[in-house]
Amino acid sequence: MLRKTTVFTQEQINILRQKFAAGMINHYEISLIEEVASETGLTVEIIKNWITNEKAKHKPTAPRRPTTPRTRIQTTKRALSGYNVFMKEFFQKTKIDDYLKEHTDIIIEGLESL
């Protein structure tokens, strides 16, 4: 369930900021928060929430690290071997089809012997 948004008047904001500057910086200042609640007409919970938000506004943010473009690692290419050339040609689709057409009878005989 969504909470109703509180719209502060300029007078309420001025009082809240004055008290924040005077030391109302955490939820443990109950007597001060209750005093501000009676001055402003706001609830204690709304004032506690305002304190949390105000502290977050004044919290220093960590500077972002500059992003550097990633560089690719240079890989060395291996020299082609006879096996690599054979396998490259062998696994091309047309080569496999041709091989299967030529050797179908041998493949079937091998399967039948299992």
C-alpha positions as CSV (number, residue, x, y, z in Angstrom):
1,M,0.0,0.0,0.0
2,L,1.4,3.4,-1.0
3,R,1.9,6.0,1.7
4,K,0.4,9.4,1.1
5,T,3.0,12.0,0.1
6,T,3.4,14.9,2.5
7,V,3.5,18.4,1.0
8,F,5.4,20.7,3.3
9,T,4.6,24.4,3.6
10,Q,7.5,26.9,3.4
11,E,7.1,27.7,7.0
12,Q,7.3,24.0,8.0
13,I,10.4,23.6,5.9
14,N,12.0,26.6,7.5
15,I,11.3,25.3,11.0
16,L,12.6,21.8,10.1
17,R,15.8,23.2,8.6
18,Q,16.5,25.4,11.6
19,K,16.0,22.5,14.0
20,F,18.1,20.2,11.8
21,A,20.9,22.8,11.9
22,A,20.5,23.1,15.7
23,G,21.1,19.4,16.2
24,M,17.9,17.5,15.3
25,I,19.9,15.0,13.2
26,N,18.7,11.6,14.4
27,H,15.6,9.8,15.6
28,Y,16.8,9.7,19.2
29,E,16.1,13.4,19.8
30,I,12.5,12.5,20.8
31,S,11.8,15.7,22.9
32,L,13.1,17.9,20.1
33,I,11.1,16.0,17.5
34,E,7.9,16.2,19.6
35,E,8.5,20.0,20.0
36,V,8.9,20.4,16.2
37,A,5.8,18.3,15.7
38,S,3.7,20.6,17.8
39,E,5.2,23.7,16.1
40,T,4.6,22.4,12.6
41,G,1.5,20.3,13.0
42,L,3.3,17.3,11.5
43,T,3.4,13.8,13.0
44,V,6.5,12.5,14.7
45,E,6.8,9.8,12.0
46,I,6.8,12.4,9.2
47,I,9.5,14.4,11.0
48,K,11.6,11.3,11.5
49,N,11.2,10.5,7.8
50,W,12.2,14.1,6.9
51,I,15.3,13.8,9.0
52,T,16.3,10.6,7.2
53,N,15.8,12.2,3.8
54,E,17.6,15.4,4.8
55,K,20.6,13.4,6.1
56,A,20.7,11.6,2.8
57,K,20.8,14.9,0.9
58,H,23.8,16.1,2.8
59,K,25.7,12.8,2.8
60,P,28.8,13.1,0.6
61,T,28.7,10.8,-2.4
62,A,31.7,8.8,-3.4
63,P,33.1,10.1,-6.7
64,R,32.6,7.9,-9.6
65,R,35.6,6.2,-11.0
66,P,36.3,7.2,-14.6
67,T,35.5,4.4,-17.0
68,T,38.4,3.3,-19.1
69,P,37.8,1.5,-22.4
70,R,38.6,-2.2,-22.1
71,T,41.4,-3.4,-24.3
72,R,41.3,-6.8,-25.9
73,I,44.1,-9.1,-25.1
74,Q,46.1,-9.9,-28.2
75,T,46.1,-13.6,-28.8
76,T,48.6,-15.4,-31.0
77,K,47.3,-17.6,-33.7
78,R,48.5,-21.1,-33.8
79,A,50.0,-22.4,-37.0
80,L,47.7,-24.7,-38.9
81,S,48.5,-28.4,-38.6
82,G,47.5,-31.1,-41.0
83,Y,44.9,-32.3,-38.6
84,N,43.3,-28.9,-38.2
85,V,43.1,-28.5,-42.0
86,F,41.6,-32.0,-42.3
87,M,39.0,-31.4,-39.6
88,K,38.0,-28.0,-40.9
89,E,37.3,-29.5,-44.3
90,F,35.7,-32.6,-42.8
91,F,33.2,-30.8,-40.7
92,Q,31.8,-28.6,-43.4
93,K,28.3,-29.6,-44.1
94,T,28.8,-30.7,-47.7
95,K,31.8,-32.8,-46.8
96,I,29.9,-34.7,-44.0
97,D,27.0,-35.4,-46.4
98,D,29.3,-36.7,-49.1
99,Y,31.2,-38.9,-46.6
100,L,27.9,-40.3,-45.2
101,K,26.6,-41.1,-48.8
102,E,29.8,-42.9,-49.7
103,H,30.1,-44.9,-46.4
104,T,26.5,-45.6,-45.6
105,D,26.9,-49.3,-46.1
106,I,29.9,-49.5,-43.8
107,I,28.1,-47.5,-41.1
108,I,25.1,-49.7,-41.2
109,E,27.2,-52.9,-41.0
110,G,29.0,-51.4,-38.0
111,L,25.6,-50.7,-36.3
112,E,24.3,-54.2,-37.1
113,S,27.3,-55.8,-35.4
114,L,26.5,-54.0,-32.2
